[in-house]
Amino acid sequence: MANKFRSILTALGIIFGVAAVIAMLAIGNGAQQEILDQIKLVGVNNIVIQPLDSDPQSADDDSGEGKSLQKKYSPGLTLKDAASIKKIIPTVLRVSPEVIFDTHIIKDGKRSPAKLSGITPAFFQVFNLELEQGLMFNEGQQKEGKAVCIIGPSIKARFFPDESPIGKYVKCGNVWLKVIGVLKKVPVNTASSDDIGISNYNDNIYAPIQTIQLRYKDRSVVSGSSLAGGTTFSGGGGFMMVSSGSSGMTVGDNQLNRIVVQVEESSQLAGTSEVLHRMIQRRHQGKEDFEIKVPEMLLKQEQKTKDIFNIVLGAIASISLIVGGIGIMNIMLASVMERIKEIGTRRAVGATRKDIIFQFLAEAIIISVTGGMIGIALGISLAMLITQLTEISTIVSLASIMISFGVSATVGVIFGYMPAKKAAEQDPVQSLRHE
């Protein structure tokens, strides 16, 4: 307390060291939590099968009638593939086929772009989605392709801000769909990628896959207009069809945009994905017109990479704590030289070597502990500031606070002992004569 400015300068190394450790670990914890949230969003133990776009260049390179026939008659990704996967592979728990169209919604003069997904009820189980209001599709609605839908919470907020949407209608493309349910809001990171099966579920509209096939487009049906390159959808059964020009829907050779397969155990992911690859390749006449991804494995690999990065960041931040400890030792050694007469006077009035050691060691520990407490407050503030300024998720854990505080106290003991020992070894007579 007699040398406040010097004490503050001595503690600066510890303050910034502790703050850096807490802030770096907070960034690491935030990154780890993002990975865990993404794993929840893609579902547990899922395998995603997606069609590959046809490559005109590869088609030109094929030589021979047999290869061209194989190219021509590959059926693409179909509902039959999904049914066969569920029926044949014993490790499969659920299969969720999905058709996705880019379209628009109209209600009361409001128009907004949206994604229309044709799904089965397994979709909600696979991706851990729950309803906030209403009911799930029943068997009759699925089988008959009824014009019903479940909307995301963002659609509800946009078109039904002051009323319940249940039982109301929205115009999706050129078809009116009755809203029978609303999803619970799902926290989705906007940086998440569709490549691993993550989409913004809050902004989508969900209808039975049979409804999409009957009332919009079944891409597996080949018509004269589609062969001629026309854009008008053809259909039957008395249902009105929508042109791709009016709804913004894309027409492809594949009946489905993707199939999500959920296995029973994580240990079965690799083996099941290999079996799926061989099975679909055989069904597609030997063509590699699809790709298989295991999101959980990709995310866990990303998590492993981030963990290594976080360890490096933590190690770099910890170096500043060591530098701070060295600073304490240097200042305390200089203090010993300045206070030799004080040491001699204390020894002359009866203080033992242990008393002198305790005095200087206590000073070093008080400086490091006080610096550690200030560093904790600064580290938490830095983590909050990083989140506000950069939108990087940070999570300050109790473990990081305890570790950094424990290290700062330990640094005070270790680097404070040498100056304390040097002070205790001073000869009392020589100390009293020192000027």
Beta strands, then each sheet from edge to edge (+ up, - down):
strand 1: 46-51
strand 2: 92-107
strand 3: 110-119
strand 4: 131-134
strand 5: 148-151
strand 6: 169-172
strand 7: 175-183
strand 8: 204-208
strand 9: 258-263
strand 10: 290-293
sheet 1: 4+ 7- 5- 8+ 3+ 2- 9+ 1- 10+
sheet 2: 4+ 7- 5- 8+ 3+ 2- 6+
end
